[in-house]
């Protein structure tokens, strides 16, 4: 007896519930072996092959589905996903158990639904639906599933270096994506890199009575003055000598894609309750093409209740600097170090923590254009927005560098999915529509061979 499309989607929704139930929080080293075992079994049960590479923590899974007949022209598509998720805290803000898939108001709620367990299940469901309809797989379909994306993909480069031939592909589809606030499917061709550093000011061997501020400089003042020297007041222009010379300017195609993006400054202001003017009038251009400098945390001295009149001897700032091509994170950290010294703050200790390089494209590779064309057919005219880069960060650069394949990102989330936040969710309608889109992608790729 044949299985209907609705029955298949119901079965894969059940798989999603099983997947969500595994609290695979990499930062807390939870449920990693159990999640790997679940995914390996799922892929093999669906008719694919699954290898687990455990050279470094956490394991990487290689899944593959190969049609009975392939030729030199048969394309290979690689889907990248990660099986680790963010911690669920704060738990009191969840309206349901974070690791129980809960249907509510037309949504599927649970940690990982949007980032990015829902996307993986949608991809496997679409692949199964294609095979049910056509009796075979559409082309070579590979999966790379890693377990450290939420902790900066610490060992991914080593895996890609060793197993580049295994994961070789003609095009790479990124782990997730979403519809924007205007309900357009966003397809992005890259993401920014990142440089994470700590700046530490030390002005004495111990905290001192604050009356000495008349003649002793405290670490807090020293640190904030050093920070203020790195960026123009009221703009997004960074005052770090040598940075601009290393930046690759966007291509005409990339500029054209961003010029088509619609941004609603008032809506952004209202959504976040902003109280300060924007740093630039070109919000879309800055999000895609400008490096950033953000103070993610400041600490030093007394931070408890009430008053303690103390001059702190040390203070620390945590910075993240979002990068554009071709900025190298460790080189950027060194440029910050040099700039602080030039500004008279050579005593500030710059501690490099981690970083990733950026990747950006104009979505103009032939297979990428085929997929974006299918998106416009599936979602409707004017319902797809193409962007050369997202404002966020991920290891896209590594995939392009080691596999030499173009990348694009899309997924089943929407503007209020809340990845990393309490009540993370996807809409059931988007989940189903995303599956239909992927079935259409597979159908198109089958014709390419």
C-alpha positions, 0 to 999 in steps of 0.5 A: 500500500502506498504512503500518502504525502500527508502520512509521510510528513506526519512520520517526519514530524514524529522524527522531529519530536524524537530529535527535539527530545534529545537535549544536545547542548554542546556547551553543556556536553549533553546527549551528544552520543545519543543524538549521533546514534539517533541520526545515524540510524535515521539516515540508514533507516531511510535508505542512505549510508551514514558514517560517524567520524570521531577524530575530534569532539564532537563527532561529525556524521556523513550521510549520503544518498546516491541514485542507482545510475550516475554519470559525470554530469550528475550533480552533488548537493551537500546539506550542512546542518548541526545537531547541537543546540543552545542551552534552554535557559531561562527556563521560566520564560518557556511556555512548554517544556523546551525539549518536548515538541509542542504544537501551539497556535499553528507552530511547533515549539521546542529548542532546536526547531528553528536552529536547526533540527527542523531544517534537517528533518524537512530536508530528509522528508523532502528527499523521501517524498521524492524517492516515493514519487520517482523510485530513486534519489534525484542526484547525489545528496550528501549531509554533513552534520556537526555537533559544535556549531553553537560553540564556534565549530571548534574542530570543523576545520580539522574535519573538513581538512581530513575529509574534504574528498568525502564531502566534495559537492557542486553546491552547499546548502547551509544549515538554516534560514528564514522568511523575513518580516515581509514574509519573503523567503530569504536566500543568503549567499554568505555570512560575516566572520567574527573576532572575539577578544577581551580587553583587560586594563590593570592599573594597580596590584589591588583595589584602592579607596576611591578617594585616590581617584584625585591622583590615581587612574582607575582601571574602569576609566582607563578601559572605557577611554581605550574603548572609546578610541576605537570607533567614531562617536555616533557612526559605525566607522571603526578607527583601526588603522590598516583595517580598511586596506584588507577589506574586499569591496563588494561586487556590482552584483552584491551591491545590486542585491542589497540595493533591492532589500527593503528595510523598515527602520521604524519597525526595527526601532519599535521591535527592539525599543531603541533609544538612540539614533542609528549609526548609519542611514544605510542599514542594509548596506552596513549589515551586509558589507561593514565590519562591526565593533561591539562591547558585549560585556563590561566588568570591573570593581564592585557590582553588587547592591548598594555602594562601595567606594572603590577604585578598581585595579582591573577591568575587562571588556568582551568585544566581538568584531564582525568581519567582512572579506578578507579580514582574518580574525587573528590579524584583526586582533593584532590591528586592535592591539597596534591601534590601542598602542598608537592611541596611548593605550599600549598597556591594555592587554588584548586577549584573542579568544576565537574567530572565523573568517567571512564568506560572501557571494552574489548567488550567481553560480549556475547551480545556485541560480537554478535553486533560487529560480525554483524558490521563486516558482515555489514561493511566488513572484516577489516572495524571495529576497536574495542577499549576498551575506547575512549579518550573523556568523558561521563557518561558511568560509571553511566550506568554500575554502576546503570544498571549493563549492558555492553556498547558499542558505535557506530554511523553514524559520520565520522572522519570529522563530526566536532561535536561541530564545525561549519558546523557539518555534517554526510555523507548521505551514512554513515547515510544509512549504519548505518541504515542498520547495525542497521536493521541487529543488530535487526534481530540478536537480534530477533533470540536471543529470 
